[in-house]
């Protein structure tokens, strides 16, 4: 696996290396970062470089650890991570998240064809194939508390919450904090620190 520096390492831990190991990542970021750096150094020569969508799948899981949802979401029996439209992950998302849990609930992967079918999804990855319909999708999601994620160009500028970007061949992400807060989501300061860009404007397109 490629080495990551600083807090980026914390977000790129494969889910199976997190479960049951660190009780309160929200409150002990520096301790966890140090642990992760040791772990990545130990396996660097043992595993091949992960594919782009393997890294993105891992990020989706880790976003669930650094975002807090409204209290009403605590009533859910599972933690659904959903994909809207043409799925670029294939089986990678399922294999990465198999057997994992967030907020003490089992993570389940769902594919949906319409924003109206979002249901109790906590995280929604919007396929870049839906770019021409993005405005309508975001309008349909306005009154939900779902965390929207995509790798389509200008996603965060148009009101999406987290946009994957590639910088020097490395997967990074931008955060539209205003959009997340409008959905009553609380984004950890540690996640904001490692974002490539944090947008605090209220108007899409700025």
Secondary structure, DSSP 8 states (H G I E B T S, - for coil): -----TTHHHHTS-GGGTTTT-S-TTT-HHHHHHHHHHHHHHHTTTS----HHHHHHHHHHHHTTSEE--GGGGG-SEEEEEEESS-SSTHHHHHHHTT-EETTEEEEEEEESSGGG-TT-SEEEE-GGGGGGHHHHHHHTTTS--EEEE-STTTTTTT-SEEEEEETTEEEEEEEHHHHHHTT-EE-HHHHHH-SEEE--SSTT-
